[in-house]
Amino acid sequence: QDGVGATSPLSAVAVSSATVALVATMAHGVFHSMTANSNNSWHRQRSCDDATEAHADVQPPHGKPRRRTLARQVSVSFVPKSASTPRDLFVRGSTFSMTATKTASHDLTSSELQALSKAFGYMPQLVEVPNARPPMQLINERVQELDANLRQEVQGLCDKFQERNDKESSCRRCCRAACASVWSCLKLGVLKEIYFEVCAYFIYSLALQYYSYHHNWEAQWSAASQDTVYYPALVMAFVLSFRASSCMDRYSAGRDCIFQMQKQLRDAAFRVLSHLAGEGDEQTPTARGTTALKQRYFKHEFRRLTRLLFVCAARDLSDSAADEEDVLEHAASRLQCAMTYAEQAAVHVTHSRHGHVLRVHVATLWLLNLVRDASDQGLFDSSDVYKEAEQVIDSFKAAWLKARNIAYSEMPNSMIHLLWVLAHALNLALPWEYVTVCQWMTWLPSLFMTVSFFGIVKIANNLENPFGFDDDDIPVWDIAKDLDDEIALMMFYSALDEVGGENLYRGLASLDHIHA
């Protein structure tokens, strides 16, 4: 330094270099922080599953490849299973693209019906769009499509009724009944489930006959020498009778519950559909047209959600017999239903196998909310429709919970194991009783005992849980189909509740005459 305030050129260059280095370090840190935040946000965006049909191209930051992501923030981007904290279920105030595939339900495919027994344990993040009104043309097209399908189904039912009313010759009817009887006798039934035991003890009895033949048909444990072996057989018969009787009681209780569930939903459908209001005189033509359109659409939605509720309840009962195995696709496809994408995701949150009844309760609330909203909009001619429907649905849930207690409870395995041990022991010992008397025909009583003991044990095991997809289980798929057909007939012929009464009285009461 030459003096105060003077600085050499070399020191000035050093200070400038240090300042530039400090600024560069700070800029580098800020750049990396921005990059990390951007990458984290991009990875969070990638964690959402873009399972919807509507997508749009979004350019990711920092030269990452283009990725198709959601064009609208709708609830089909699933919360990952590994999420450490729950996310908000609803995101409000988003945009929504009105297309038929996104606003309407769809019939589940065979693979989707098979997957109803799966529980994912998480739910998509939903989007609630306020005042999202689709175009009237889209609504009219949807309602017309549903009306056409309803007319076609009702026409098919009427054709079946007409075929049954056609006269048939007595000879043809007798031949058909005889063929049905012969076919039912030829079915193996429970024999195909115990064929291993039957074959094993048939071979055992043949070997015993050969052994006794070489010993002059003399055996120490034959019936000619003693009869004490019959006492364990009597005990076995008593235990089998008690087991079969208790399992038959469970089957009868499960059958009563499933028919009670069908009855309650049928009553709810009749009460709701028969109280739909007619066209009001005080309404304008436009308002009457809108109300009629709402009522037509409400009927189809009520039918769909009623079938969905029954299918969810029936599948939760039937899946109890499948344990952890996958339900066969052809068996699962017998219970048909239609869902929206949000509904389909909601029913996969949990399952009755895990001890939860959320699925059926949610489907119940969907149906009740539909009826309540229709009541608030004045679609019924009575204000008590929602209360009546709620009471009937509560009875349906009570019957389902009773059936669920039957489906998900069973006899202790130790009791079942004891029955199998006794059945094997008696089938090993009893042929020695008959070999001296029956000789070469010992295989015949041995075969009868094997079929009787093991057949009753197997039948009791099948009756213990009356729900499932086997032939000897309660056919819930037929019950669901009958319920859906009845609701379709109610929808198509709901106006028949006004045709009762003589025309003379109707004229006296200032009512229109009705002629057929």
C-alpha positions as CSV (number, residue, x, y, z in Angstrom):
1,Q,0.0,0.0,0.0
2,D,1.4,3.4,-1.1
3,G,-0.9,5.3,1.3
4,V,-4.3,5.4,3.0
5,G,-7.1,4.5,0.6
6,A,-4.7,3.2,-2.1
7,T,-4.8,-0.4,-3.3
8,S,-2.4,-2.3,-5.5
9,P,-3.8,-3.8,-8.8
10,L,-2.9,-7.3,-7.6
11,S,-5.0,-7.1,-4.4
12,A,-7.9,-5.7,-6.4
13,V,-7.8,-8.6,-8.7
14,A,-7.8,-11.0,-5.7
15,V,-10.8,-9.4,-4.1
16,S,-12.7,-9.4,-7.4
17,S,-11.9,-13.1,-7.9
18,A,-13.2,-14.0,-4.4
19,T,-16.4,-12.1,-5.0
20,V,-17.1,-13.8,-8.3
21,A,-16.4,-17.2,-6.6
22,L,-18.9,-16.5,-3.8
23,V,-21.6,-15.4,-6.2
24,A,-21.1,-18.4,-8.3
25,T,-21.3,-20.7,-5.3
26,M,-24.6,-19.1,-4.2
27,A,-26.0,-19.3,-7.7
28,H,-25.0,-23.0,-7.9
29,G,-26.8,-23.7,-4.6
30,V,-29.9,-21.9,-5.7
31,F,-29.9,-23.7,-9.0
32,H,-29.6,-27.1,-7.4
33,S,-32.4,-26.2,-4.9
34,M,-34.7,-25.2,-7.7
35,T,-33.8,-28.4,-9.6
36,A,-34.5,-30.6,-6.6
37,N,-37.8,-29.0,-6.0
38,S,-38.8,-29.3,-9.6
39,N,-37.7,-32.9,-9.7
40,N,-39.6,-33.7,-6.5
41,S,-42.8,-32.1,-7.9
42,W,-42.3,-34.1,-11.2
43,H,-41.9,-37.3,-9.3
44,R,-45.0,-36.6,-7.2
45,Q,-46.9,-36.0,-10.4
46,R,-45.6,-39.3,-11.8
47,S,-46.7,-41.1,-8.7
48,C,-50.3,-40.6,-9.7
49,D,-51.7,-43.4,-11.9
50,D,-53.2,-41.9,-15.1
51,A,-55.8,-44.6,-15.5
52,T,-58.4,-42.4,-17.1
53,E,-59.2,-42.3,-20.8
54,A,-58.6,-38.5,-21.3
55,H,-55.0,-37.6,-21.3
56,A,-52.9,-34.7,-22.6
57,D,-49.2,-34.3,-23.4
58,V,-47.2,-32.4,-20.7
59,Q,-43.6,-31.4,-21.3
60,P,-41.6,-32.4,-18.2
61,P,-38.8,-30.1,-16.9
62,H,-35.1,-30.5,-17.6
63,G,-35.3,-32.5,-20.8
64,K,-37.2,-35.5,-19.4
65,P,-39.2,-37.5,-21.9
66,R,-42.8,-36.4,-22.7
67,R,-45.4,-38.2,-20.6
68,R,-49.1,-38.5,-21.0
69,T,-50.9,-37.2,-17.9
70,L,-54.4,-36.2,-16.9
71,A,-56.1,-33.5,-19.0
72,R,-58.4,-32.9,-16.0
73,Q,-57.8,-33.5,-12.3
74,V,-60.3,-36.3,-11.9
75,S,-60.4,-39.0,-9.3
76,V,-58.8,-41.8,-11.2
77,S,-55.3,-41.0,-10.3
78,F,-54.8,-43.4,-7.4
79,V,-53.0,-42.7,-4.2
80,P,-50.0,-45.0,-4.1
81,K,-50.1,-47.9,-1.8
82,S,-46.8,-46.7,-0.2
83,A,-48.1,-43.3,0.7
84,S,-47.0,-42.5,4.3
85,T,-49.9,-40.1,5.0
86,P,-53.5,-40.0,3.8
87,R,-54.3,-37.4,1.2
88,D,-57.4,-35.2,1.0
89,L,-60.1,-37.2,-0.7
90,F,-61.7,-34.4,-2.6
91,V,-60.2,-31.6,-4.8
92,R,-62.8,-28.9,-5.5
93,G,-63.2,-26.4,-8.2
94,S,-61.6,-28.2,-11.1
95,T,-62.5,-28.3,-14.8
96,F,-64.4,-31.3,-16.3
97,S,-64.6,-32.5,-19.8
98,M,-68.1,-33.8,-20.6
99,T,-68.0,-37.0,-22.6
100,A,-70.3,-40.0,-22.5
101,T,-67.5,-42.4,-21.4
102,K,-66.7,-40.2,-18.4
103,T,-70.1,-39.3,-17.2
104,A,-71.9,-42.7,-17.7
105,S,-71.5,-46.1,-16.2
106,H,-70.2,-49.2,-18.0
107,D,-70.9,-52.9,-17.7
108,L,-68.1,-54.6,-15.9
109,T,-66.2,-57.1,-18.0
110,S,-65.5,-60.7,-16.8
111,S,-62.0,-59.8,-15.5
112,E,-63.4,-56.8,-13.7
113,L,-66.1,-58.9,-12.1
114,Q,-63.5,-61.4,-11.1
115,A,-61.4,-58.7,-9.4
116,L,-64.3,-57.6,-7.2
117,S,-62.9,-60.0,-4.5
118,K,-59.7,-57.9,-4.4
119,A,-59.1,-55.1,-1.9
120,F,-56.6,-52.4,-2.8
121,G,-56.6,-50.5,0.5
122,Y,-56.5,-47.0,-1.1
123,M,-58.8,-44.7,-3.0
124,P,-58.3,-42.2,-5.9
125,Q,-58.2,-38.5,-5.2
126,L,-61.6,-37.3,-6.2
127,V,-62.6,-34.1,-7.9
128,E,-65.9,-32.3,-7.1
129,V,-66.9,-30.0,-9.9
130,P,-69.6,-27.5,-8.9
131,N,-72.5,-26.9,-11.2
132,A,-71.1,-29.3,-13.9
133,R,-74.1,-29.5,-16.3
134,P,-73.6,-31.7,-19.3
135,P,-75.3,-30.8,-22.6
136,M,-78.9,-31.7,-22.8
137,Q,-78.2,-33.5,-26.1
138,L,-75.8,-35.9,-24.3
139,I,-78.4,-36.5,-21.5
140,N,-81.2,-37.2,-24.1
141,E,-79.0,-39.6,-26.0
142,R,-78.1,-41.5,-22.8
143,V,-81.7,-41.7,-21.6
144,Q,-82.9,-42.8,-25.1
145,E,-80.2,-45.5,-25.1
146,L,-81.3,-46.7,-21.6
147,D,-85.0,-46.7,-22.7
148,A,-84.2,-48.7,-25.8
149,N,-82.3,-51.3,-23.7
150,L,-85.2,-51.5,-21.2
151,R,-87.8,-52.0,-23.9
152,Q,-85.6,-54.8,-25.4
153,E,-85.2,-56.5,-22.1
154,V,-88.9,-56.3,-21.3
155,Q,-89.8,-57.6,-24.7
156,G,-87.5,-60.6,-24.1
157,L,-89.2,-61.3,-20.8
158,C,-92.6,-61.1,-22.5
159,D,-91.5,-63.5,-25.2
160,K,-90.4,-66.0,-22.5
161,F,-93.9,-65.7,-20.9
162,Q,-95.5,-66.3,-24.2
163,E,-93.4,-69.4,-24.9
164,R,-94.5,-70.9,-21.5
165,N,-98.1,-70.2,-22.4
166,D,-97.9,-72.1,-25.7
167,K,-99.7,-75.4,-25.6
168,E,-97.4,-78.4,-25.6
169,S,-98.4,-82.0,-26.3
170,S,-98.5,-84.3,-23.4
171,C,-96.2,-86.8,-25.1
172,R,-93.5,-84.2,-25.6
173,R,-93.9,-82.9,-22.0
174,C,-93.5,-86.4,-20.6
175,C,-90.4,-87.1,-22.7
176,R,-88.8,-83.9,-21.6
177,A,-89.5,-84.7,-17.9
178,A,-88.1,-88.2,-18.3
179,C,-85.0,-86.9,-19.9
180,A,-84.5,-84.4,-17.2
181,S,-84.9,-87.1,-14.5
182,V,-82.4,-89.4,-16.2
183,W,-79.9,-86.6,-16.6
184,S,-80.2,-85.6,-12.9
185,C,-79.6,-89.3,-11.9
186,L,-76.5,-89.4,-14.1
187,K,-74.9,-86.4,-12.4
188,L,-72.0,-87.4,-10.1
189,G,-72.7,-84.7,-7.6
190,V,-70.7,-85.2,-4.4
191,L,-69.2,-88.4,-5.8
192,K,-66.7,-86.4,-7.9
193,E,-65.4,-84.8,-4.7
194,I,-64.8,-88.1,-2.8
195,Y,-63.8,-90.3,-5.7
196,F,-60.3,-90.7,-4.2
197,E,-61.6,-92.2,-1.0
198,V,-64.1,-94.4,-2.9
199,C,-61.4,-95.8,-5.2
200,A,-59.0,-96.3,-2.3
201,Y,-61.4,-98.3,-0.2
202,F,-62.7,-100.2,-3.2
203,I,-59.2,-101.4,-3.9
204,Y,-58.7,-102.1,-0.1
205,S,-61.8,-104.3,0.0
206,L,-60.7,-106.3,-3.1
207,A,-57.3,-106.9,-1.4
208,L,-59.1,-108.0,1.7
209,Q,-61.2,-110.4,-0.3
210,Y,-58.1,-111.9,-1.8
211,Y,-56.4,-112.2,1.6
212,S,-59.5,-113.9,3.2
213,Y,-59.8,-116.3,0.2
214,H,-56.3,-117.7,0.9
215,H,-57.3,-118.1,4.6
216,N,-60.5,-120.0,4.0
217,W,-62.6,-116.9,4.6
218,E,-61.9,-116.9,8.3
219,A,-61.1,-113.7,10.2
220,Q,-60.9,-112.9,13.9
221,W,-62.7,-109.6,13.6
222,S,-65.6,-111.0,11.5
223,A,-69.3,-110.6,12.4
224,A,-69.6,-114.3,13.2
225,S,-67.1,-114.0,16.0
226,Q,-68.0,-110.6,17.7
227,D,-70.1,-107.5,17.1
228,T,-68.4,-104.9,19.2
229,V,-67.3,-102.9,16.2
230,Y,-70.9,-101.7,15.6
231,Y,-70.8,-99.5,18.7
232,P,-68.2,-97.1,17.3
233,A,-70.2,-97.1,14.1
234,L,-73.3,-96.0,16.0
235,V,-71.3,-93.2,17.6
236,M,-70.0,-92.2,14.2
237,A,-73.6,-92.2,12.8
238,F,-74.8,-90.0,15.6
239,V,-72.0,-87.5,15.2
240,L,-72.6,-87.3,11.5
241,S,-76.3,-86.8,11.9
242,F,-75.7,-83.9,14.4
243,R,-73.1,-82.4,12.0
244,A,-75.4,-82.7,8.9
245,S,-78.4,-81.3,10.8
246,S,-76.6,-78.3,12.1
247,C,-75.1,-77.5,8.7
248,M,-78.6,-77.9,7.1
249,D,-79.9,-75.3,9.6
250,R,-77.1,-72.9,8.6
251,Y,-78.0,-73.5,4.9
252,S,-81.7,-72.8,5.6
253,A,-80.9,-69.7,7.5
254,G,-78.6,-68.4,4.7
255,R,-81.3,-69.1,2.1
256,D,-83.9,-67.2,4.2
257,C,-81.5,-64.3,4.5
258,I,-80.8,-64.0,0.8
259,F,-84.5,-64.2,-0.1
260,Q,-85.2,-61.6,2.6
261,M,-82.6,-59.3,1.0
262,Q,-84.3,-59.8,-2.4
263,K,-87.7,-59.1,-0.8
264,Q,-86.6,-55.9,0.8
265,L,-85.0,-54.5,-2.3
266,R,-88.1,-55.5,-4.3
267,D,-90.3,-53.7,-1.8
268,A,-88.1,-50.6,-2.0
269,A,-88.3,-50.6,-5.8
270,F,-92.0,-50.8,-5.8
271,R,-92.5,-48.1,-3.2
272,V,-90.1,-45.7,-5.0
273,L,-91.2,-46.3,-8.6
274,S,-94.9,-46.3,-7.8
275,H,-94.6,-42.8,-6.2
276,L,-93.1,-41.0,-9.1
277,A,-95.2,-37.9,-9.7
278,G,-97.1,-37.3,-12.9
279,E,-97.0,-34.1,-15.0
280,G,-98.1,-31.2,-12.9
281,D,-100.6,-28.8,-14.4
282,E,-99.0,-25.8,-12.8
283,Q,-95.7,-26.5,-14.6
284,T,-94.7,-25.0,-17.9
285,P,-94.2,-27.3,-20.9
286,T,-90.4,-26.9,-20.6
287,A,-90.5,-27.7,-16.9
288,R,-92.8,-30.7,-17.5
289,G,-90.3,-32.0,-20.1
290,T,-87.4,-31.5,-17.8
291,T,-89.2,-33.3,-14.9
292,A,-90.2,-36.2,-17.1
293,L,-86.6,-36.5,-18.3
294,K,-85.4,-36.6,-14.7
295,Q,-87.9,-39.2,-13.8
296,R,-86.9,-41.4,-16.7
297,Y,-83.2,-41.1,-15.9
298,F,-83.9,-41.6,-12.2
299,K,-85.6,-45.0,-12.9
300,H,-82.6,-46.3,-14.7
301,E,-80.2,-45.1,-12.1
302,F,-82.3,-46.6,-9.3
303,R,-82.4,-49.9,-11.1
304,R,-78.6,-49.8,-11.7
305,L,-77.7,-48.9,-8.1
306,T,-80.2,-51.4,-6.7
307,R,-78.5,-54.2,-8.7
308,L,-75.1,-52.8,-7.7
309,L,-76.1,-53.0,-4.0
310,F,-77.3,-56.5,-4.3
311,V,-74.3,-57.7,-6.3
312,C,-71.9,-56.1,-3.8
313,A,-73.7,-57.8,-0.9
314,A,-73.9,-61.1,-2.7
315,R,-70.2,-61.1,-3.8
316,D,-69.1,-60.3,-0.2
317,L,-71.0,-63.4,0.9
318,S,-69.9,-65.6,-1.9
319,D,-66.3,-64.6,-1.7
320,S,-66.2,-66.1,1.9
321,A,-66.0,-69.6,0.3
322,A,-63.1,-68.7,-1.9
323,D,-60.6,-68.1,0.9
324,E,-57.5,-66.4,-0.6
325,E,-57.9,-68.1,-4.0
326,D,-59.0,-66.2,-7.0
327,V,-62.7,-66.6,-8.1
328,L,-63.0,-68.3,-11.4
329,E,-63.8,-65.8,-14.2
330,H,-66.8,-67.7,-15.6
331,A,-68.3,-68.0,-12.0
332,A,-67.8,-64.3,-11.3
333,S,-69.3,-63.2,-14.6
334,R,-72.7,-64.6,-13.5
335,L,-73.3,-61.6,-11.2
336,Q,-73.5,-58.8,-13.6
337,C,-73.6,-55.1,-12.7
338,A,-72.6,-51.7,-14.1
339,M,-70.5,-49.0,-12.3
340,T,-68.8,-45.7,-12.9
341,Y,-65.1,-45.5,-12.6
342,A,-65.3,-43.7,-9.2
343,E,-67.7,-46.4,-7.9
344,Q,-65.5,-49.2,-9.2
345,A,-62.6,-47.7,-7.3
346,A,-64.6,-47.2,-4.2
347,V,-65.7,-50.8,-3.9
348,H,-62.0,-51.9,-4.1
349,V,-61.0,-50.0,-0.9
350,T,-61.7,-53.0,1.4
351,H,-63.5,-56.3,1.5
352,S,-65.4,-58.5,4.0
353,R,-62.5,-61.0,4.0
354,H,-60.7,-58.4,6.1
355,G,-63.6,-58.0,8.4
356,H,-64.9,-54.7,6.9
357,V,-68.4,-53.9,5.6
358,L,-67.6,-50.6,4.1
359,R,-68.4,-51.7,0.5
360,V,-72.0,-52.6,1.2
361,H,-72.6,-49.5,3.4
362,V,-71.2,-47.2,0.7
363,A,-73.4,-48.8,-2.0
364,T,-76.4,-48.4,0.4
365,L,-75.7,-44.7,0.8
366,W,-75.4,-44.2,-3.0
367,L,-78.9,-45.6,-3.4
368,L,-80.4,-43.6,-0.5
369,N,-78.7,-40.4,-1.7
370,L,-80.2,-41.0,-5.1
371,V,-83.7,-41.3,-3.6
372,R,-83.2,-38.3,-1.3
373,D,-82.0,-36.0,-4.1
374,A,-85.0,-37.1,-6.3
375,S,-87.3,-36.3,-3.3
376,D,-85.7,-32.9,-2.9
377,Q,-86.3,-32.1,-6.5
378,G,-90.0,-33.0,-6.3
379,L,-90.0,-36.1,-8.4
380,F,-92.3,-38.0,-6.1
381,D,-96.0,-37.4,-5.2
382,S,-95.3,-38.0,-1.5
383,S,-92.7,-36.6,0.9
384,D,-92.4,-39.9,2.8
385,V,-90.8,-41.9,0.0
386,Y,-87.3,-41.4,1.3
387,K,-88.2,-42.4,4.8
388,E,-90.0,-45.5,3.6
389,A,-87.1,-46.4,1.4
390,E,-84.6,-45.9,4.2
391,Q,-86.6,-48.2,6.5
392,V,-86.7,-50.9,3.9
393,I,-82.9,-50.5,3.1
394,D,-82.2,-50.8,6.8
395,S,-84.1,-54.1,6.8
396,F,-82.0,-55.2,3.8
397,K,-78.8,-54.5,5.7
398,A,-80.0,-56.3,8.7
399,A,-80.7,-59.4,6.6
400,W,-77.3,-59.1,4.9
401,L,-75.4,-58.8,8.2
402,K,-77.2,-61.9,9.5
403,A,-76.2,-63.8,6.3
404,R,-72.6,-62.4,6.7
405,N,-72.4,-64.0,10.2
406,I,-73.3,-67.3,8.6
407,A,-70.8,-66.9,5.7
408,Y,-67.8,-65.9,7.8
409,S,-68.2,-68.3,10.7
410,E,-67.5,-72.0,10.7
411,M,-67.1,-75.1,12.9
412,P,-63.7,-75.6,14.5
413,N,-61.3,-77.6,12.4
414,S,-60.6,-80.0,15.2
415,M,-64.2,-81.3,15.0
416,I,-64.0,-81.7,11.2
417,H,-60.7,-83.5,11.6
418,L,-62.1,-85.9,14.1
419,L,-64.9,-86.8,11.8
420,W,-62.5,-87.6,9.0
421,V,-60.4,-89.7,11.3
422,L,-63.4,-91.7,12.5
423,A,-64.6,-92.2,8.9
424,H,-61.3,-93.6,7.8
425,A,-61.0,-95.8,10.9
426,L,-64.5,-97.3,10.4
427,N,-63.9,-97.9,6.7
428,L,-60.8,-99.8,7.5
429,A,-62.4,-102.0,10.2
430,L,-65.9,-102.7,8.9
431,P,-64.9,-104.7,5.8
432,W,-63.4,-107.3,8.2
433,E,-66.9,-107.7,9.7
434,Y,-68.4,-108.7,6.3
435,V,-65.7,-110.6,4.6
436,T,-66.7,-113.9,6.2
437,V,-70.3,-113.5,5.3
438,C,-70.2,-111.7,2.0
439,Q,-66.9,-113.2,0.7
440,W,-66.4,-112.0,-2.9
441,M,-69.1,-109.4,-2.5
442,T,-67.5,-107.6,0.4
443,W,-66.7,-104.7,-1.9
444,L,-70.4,-103.8,-2.2
445,P,-71.2,-103.0,1.5
446,S,-67.7,-101.4,1.8
447,L,-68.6,-99.2,-1.1
448,F,-71.9,-98.2,0.5
449,M,-70.2,-97.3,3.7
450,T,-67.5,-95.3,2.0
451,V,-70.0,-93.2,0.0
452,S,-72.3,-92.8,3.1
453,F,-69.6,-91.7,5.6
454,F,-67.5,-89.5,3.4
455,G,-70.4,-88.3,1.3
456,I,-72.2,-87.0,4.4
457,V,-69.1,-85.4,5.8
458,K,-68.5,-83.6,2.4
459,I,-72.1,-82.5,2.1
460,A,-72.1,-81.1,5.6
461,N,-68.9,-79.2,4.8
462,N,-70.6,-77.7,1.7
463,L,-73.8,-76.9,3.5
464,E,-71.9,-75.2,6.4
465,N,-71.3,-72.1,4.1
466,P,-74.3,-71.9,1.8
467,F,-72.7,-69.0,-0.2
468,G,-70.2,-69.5,-2.9
469,F,-69.9,-70.4,-6.6
470,D,-70.4,-74.2,-6.5
471,D,-73.4,-76.0,-7.8
472,D,-74.7,-76.8,-4.4
473,D,-74.5,-73.3,-3.1
474,I,-77.4,-70.8,-3.0
475,P,-77.7,-69.5,-6.6
476,V,-77.5,-65.8,-5.8
477,W,-76.8,-65.0,-9.4
478,D,-80.3,-66.3,-10.3
479,I,-81.8,-64.3,-7.5
480,A,-80.0,-61.1,-8.7
481,K,-81.3,-61.7,-12.2
482,D,-84.9,-62.2,-11.0
483,L,-84.7,-59.1,-8.9
484,D,-83.4,-57.1,-11.9
485,D,-86.1,-58.4,-14.1
486,E,-88.8,-57.5,-11.6
487,I,-87.5,-54.0,-11.3
488,A,-87.4,-53.7,-15.1
489,L,-91.1,-54.8,-15.3
490,M,-91.9,-52.3,-12.5
491,M,-90.2,-49.5,-14.5
492,F,-92.0,-50.4,-17.7
493,Y,-95.4,-51.0,-16.2
494,S,-95.3,-48.6,-13.3
495,A,-98.5,-46.8,-14.6
496,L,-100.6,-49.9,-13.9
497,D,-101.2,-48.8,-10.4
498,E,-103.7,-46.3,-11.7
499,V,-105.9,-48.7,-13.8
500,G,-107.8,-50.2,-10.9
501,G,-111.5,-49.5,-10.4
502,E,-114.7,-49.6,-12.4
503,N,-115.2,-46.9,-15.0
504,L,-118.6,-46.0,-13.5
505,Y,-117.0,-45.2,-10.2
506,R,-114.1,-43.5,-11.9
507,G,-116.5,-41.3,-13.7
508,L,-118.3,-40.5,-10.4
509,A,-115.0,-39.6,-8.9
510,S,-114.1,-37.4,-11.9
511,L,-111.4,-39.8,-13.0
512,D,-110.6,-40.8,-16.6
513,H,-112.1,-44.0,-17.9
514,I,-109.6,-46.7,-18.8
515,H,-110.3,-49.4,-21.4
516,A,-108.1,-52.4,-22.4
